[in-house]
Amino acid sequence: MRSETEPSATSPSVDELRALQLAKLRAGLTHVLATNAFWRDRLHGVSGWDDFERLPLTSKPELLADQAAHPPFGTNLTFPVDRYTRLHQTSGSSGDQPLRWLDTADSWEWWTRIWAEHVYGAAGVTDADRVFFAFSFGPFIGFWSAFGGAERLGALCISGGAMTSEQRVRNMLDLGATVLLCTPTYALRLADVAREIGVNVSAASIRTTIHAGEPGASIPATRAAIEAAYSAVSFDHTGMTELGPTGYSCSARDGVHLIESEFIFEVADDGELIATNLGRWGMPLFRYRTGDRVEVTREPCACGSPFLKVVGGIRGRVDDMFTVRGVNLYPSQVEDIVRRFPEVTEFVIEHRRERRMDEVTLVLESSRGSFATERLEADLRQALGVRLECRVVAPGTLPKTEFKASRVRRVST
Ligand SMILES: [Zn+2]
């Protein structure tokens, strides 16, 4: 369907985007169908959009099972292994076995180009910037592609790997970094560490922060907390090891745009985002279930982007949803209230099932050591419509991570 309002002269229409997607899909499929054992059977006979919509959905457990049956890389390989130049893996944060992912030089070029063109483009990052990556560069793909994208842009790229949080704060300031990349939770953690050591990050040269791994930079209270701590403007980025870089914060900062010139996106009836990448042909994914719950709109956006927009960013993982008194909630809804209390430094949603009842407790740490929970509990009840009991624990009790923070802890009794 064509949208009611025409996008700007330089933006492709929905029909033009669809034609571009199909042209890329057809071109890539030629190789994939000839040599990729994983996809050969599944994709047989795809020629147009109608065929495409009849293809089965693919899920992470299928990919894990394929790698387990055909170690170490599985059968989703379009080329002989010696054609690939990079190996990464998923973080394993959901408790799964990490999934390995190979990229060819062309596939990696695709990743870094999308970062440079879209993610950094929307955030206004240029070759004049000094970009600091507060991240340990291990096998998890994390910010590797972001690093490559900034390098491609001609920015000065500074790795913050193998450093303590204090060293990262000092490095960032000493080197005059203007852009910070890390998870939203870790940005707040770094700001806390800076405060503890008497360093003022809000007076530093950081003017832009870009976040991934968690939905925080699209959660109003979390974004406000990060922006206040750094006196910076914060942007969100969505992506997955297995798929690539799927979205970026709208430059009008109103949700996340999905990069439809490089992916085909669909939304299932239950709101799950389904994605097909159109440029990572060495190890491609067709109709992949992302596990992310979204609400999308085609309404024209103030920023002029022709791309589909995820309203309010990704709400959360389907796996992270929990239920209190019959009300389904995502951690991001809780986070939006909790982050309005700057003295709360860490939190976890503890979910227990007792006598067939869901019992949920918000466990939190406060920078002051003590914290009166009445106001937070009242705000949570008002915003969510259910009562969440809060429990304060001593500082240092909850795990701290620079990777994706795990906000829901399931406790079986
Ligand atoms: Zn926009």
Boltz pocket constraint, residues with backbone or C-beta under 6 A from the ligand:
constraints:
  - pocket:
      binder: B
      contacts: [[A, 250], [A, 251], [A, 252], [A, 253], [A, 254], [A, 257], [A, 301], [A, 302], [A, 303], [A, 304], [A, 305], [A, 309]]
      max_distance: 6.0
